[in-house]
């Protein structure tokens, strides 16, 4: 499964937000700079996440964006659907025109596609934003421990 750059940026932004204490806002400018995301593109992504009810925005002094729910309550499938659209099961394309020999959809291929789509959906439903943030933090700690200094 491939994710679009837009979805990758959305996930990065939300992982960044999940690291903030609950109820704390973050600024688009800081988020864009720290994660290498174009600011204008990030604004569009955050608007989509806001419309999906994943983040809220606050105006005024101390304003910015914040998570609408706790990271444990936000599923990765929900984030991906907010950006990419519904995760409908993939379908085997039907043959066009008159059907000849061998043009009927294969029951085996149809089942393979259906089961693989269900497996992907299951994994995406299982992973929460908290899981992603924890995994990111652990990876950063491993990289830090593995740094070697040469003199």
Backbone torsions as a table, in degrees:
resi	resn	phi	psi	omega
1	UNK	NA	133.8	178.4
2	UNK	-110.1	139.8	175.3
3	UNK	-105.4	143.6	176.7
4	UNK	-70.5	161.6	177.1
5	UNK	-59.9	-36.5	179.3
6	UNK	-60.4	-44.2	179.5
7	UNK	-68.8	-40.1	176.6
8	UNK	-59.5	-43.7	178.4
9	UNK	-64.4	-39.3	178.1
10	UNK	-61.8	-44.0	178.9
11	UNK	-64.1	-43.7	177.3
12	UNK	-59.1	-44.9	-179.2
13	UNK	-62.1	-42.7	-178.3
14	UNK	-73.0	-33.8	174.7
15	UNK	-63.9	-41.6	176.1
16	UNK	-59.9	-46.1	179.7
17	UNK	-63.3	-36.8	-178.1
18	UNK	-66.7	-21.8	179.3
19	UNK	-78.4	-16.6	179.2
20	UNK	-79.5	147.7	175.5
21	UNK	-58.6	150.2	-177.5
22	UNK	-55.1	133.4	179.0
23	UNK	85.0	-2.1	-179.4
24	UNK	-90.2	134.6	179.4
25	UNK	-86.9	160.8	172.8
26	UNK	-130.9	152.6	-177.3
27	UNK	-96.6	142.8	178.8
28	UNK	-59.4	-44.1	-176.2
29	UNK	-59.1	-48.2	-179.9
30	UNK	-63.9	-44.5	179.6
31	UNK	-60.5	-45.4	-179.5
32	UNK	-61.9	-46.5	-178.3
33	UNK	-64.9	-44.6	-176.5
34	UNK	-71.9	-23.2	-176.0
35	UNK	-114.7	4.0	177.6
36	UNK	64.4	39.4	-179.7
37	UNK	-109.6	130.0	176.7
38	UNK	-57.8	130.0	-173.0
39	UNK	-58.0	-47.1	-178.7
40	UNK	-63.4	-40.7	178.1
41	UNK	-64.5	-41.3	179.3
42	UNK	-62.6	-39.1	177.9
43	UNK	-58.7	-43.2	178.8
44	UNK	-65.7	-40.7	179.9
45	UNK	-64.0	-46.4	-179.3
46	UNK	-64.6	-33.0	176.1
47	UNK	-63.9	-43.0	177.4
48	UNK	-63.7	-41.2	178.5
49	UNK	-66.7	-35.0	176.6
50	UNK	-65.9	-45.8	179.3
51	UNK	-62.5	-27.9	178.3
52	UNK	-84.6	-4.1	178.8
53	UNK	79.9	19.3	-179.1
54	UNK	-91.0	-34.6	175.4
55	UNK	-127.0	160.1	172.6
56	UNK	-119.2	161.3	173.3
57	UNK	-122.1	150.7	176.3
58	UNK	-126.3	138.3	177.7
59	UNK	-95.9	163.8	172.4
60	UNK	88.9	-169.1	179.8
61	UNK	-61.4	131.6	-178.0
62	UNK	76.6	10.7	-179.6
63	UNK	-77.9	179.6	-178.9
64	UNK	144.8	-152.2	178.9
65	UNK	-112.2	152.0	174.4
66	UNK	-150.2	159.0	178.9
67	UNK	-65.6	139.2	178.7
68	UNK	-77.6	-25.1	179.8
69	UNK	-137.8	168.2	177.2
70	UNK	-63.7	147.3	-178.8
71	UNK	-56.4	-29.8	179.7
72	UNK	-68.2	-18.4	-176.3
73	UNK	-98.6	0.0	-178.5
74	UNK	-107.9	114.3	-179.3
75	UNK	-84.8	146.1	179.2
76	UNK	-63.1	-31.7	177.6
77	UNK	-62.0	-37.6	179.3
78	UNK	-64.9	-40.9	179.3
79	UNK	-65.2	-47.9	-178.0
80	UNK	-64.0	-41.0	178.2
81	UNK	-65.4	-34.0	178.8
82	UNK	-62.6	-32.8	-177.2
83	UNK	-96.1	-45.7	-173.4
84	UNK	-91.4	-21.2	-173.2
85	UNK	101.5	-179.2	-175.5
86	UNK	-57.3	142.2	177.4
87	UNK	-89.2	60.3	179.7
88	UNK	-65.8	144.5	178.0
89	UNK	-59.8	138.7	178.2
90	UNK	-66.3	147.5	-179.9
91	UNK	-119.3	149.4	175.3
92	UNK	-76.3	126.7	-179.1
93	UNK	-62.7	140.8	178.3
94	UNK	-86.1	148.9	178.7
95	UNK	-68.2	144.1	179.5
96	UNK	-91.8	157.1	175.0
97	UNK	70.7	-155.2	-179.9
98	UNK	-72.9	141.4	-179.1
99	UNK	-90.4	129.4	176.0
100	UNK	-109.3	-169.1	177.6
101	UNK	-61.8	133.9	175.9
102	UNK	80.8	5.2	-178.6
103	UNK	-98.8	-4.3	175.7
104	UNK	-70.2	142.9	176.6
105	UNK	-60.5	135.4	-178.6
106	UNK	-74.9	126.0	177.7
107	UNK	-59.4	-36.3	-179.9
108	UNK	-66.6	-44.3	-179.8
109	UNK	-67.6	-41.4	178.1
110	UNK	-58.6	-44.0	179.7
111	UNK	-66.3	-41.5	178.2
112	UNK	-57.8	-47.7	-179.0
113	UNK	-64.7	-45.0	-179.8
114	UNK	-61.6	-47.8	-178.5
115	UNK	-66.8	-37.7	178.8
116	UNK	-68.5	-37.4	176.4
117	UNK	-64.0	-41.5	178.7
118	UNK	-65.1	-38.5	179.3
119	UNK	-65.1	-43.3	178.0
120	UNK	-61.7	-45.9	178.8
121	UNK	-59.7	-39.4	179.4
122	UNK	-63.6	-44.1	179.1
123	UNK	-64.8	-45.3	-179.1
124	UNK	-65.0	-33.2	176.6
125	UNK	-71.3	-30.4	-177.1
126	UNK	-74.7	-37.1	-176.9
127	UNK	-82.3	128.6	176.7
128	UNK	-104.0	170.7	176.1
129	UNK	-61.8	-36.3	176.8
130	UNK	-62.0	-40.6	177.8
131	UNK	-62.7	-43.5	179.8
132	UNK	-63.6	-44.1	179.6
133	UNK	-63.8	-41.5	178.8
134	UNK	-64.7	-43.8	178.9
135	UNK	-61.9	-42.0	178.8
136	UNK	-63.0	-43.0	179.7
137	UNK	-64.8	-43.2	179.3
138	UNK	-63.9	-39.4	178.2
139	UNK	-64.4	-40.2	178.5
140	UNK	-64.5	-40.5	178.3
141	UNK	-66.1	-39.4	177.2
142	UNK	-63.3	-43.4	178.4
143	UNK	-61.4	-41.3	-178.9
144	UNK	-65.0	-41.9	179.8
145	UNK	-67.2	-32.3	-175.6
146	UNK	-86.5	0.6	177.8
147	UNK	-66.4	133.8	177.4
148	UNK	-118.0	135.4	-179.9
149	UNK	-107.5	131.1	177.7
150	UNK	-114.2	135.9	179.0
151	UNK	-112.4	NA	NA
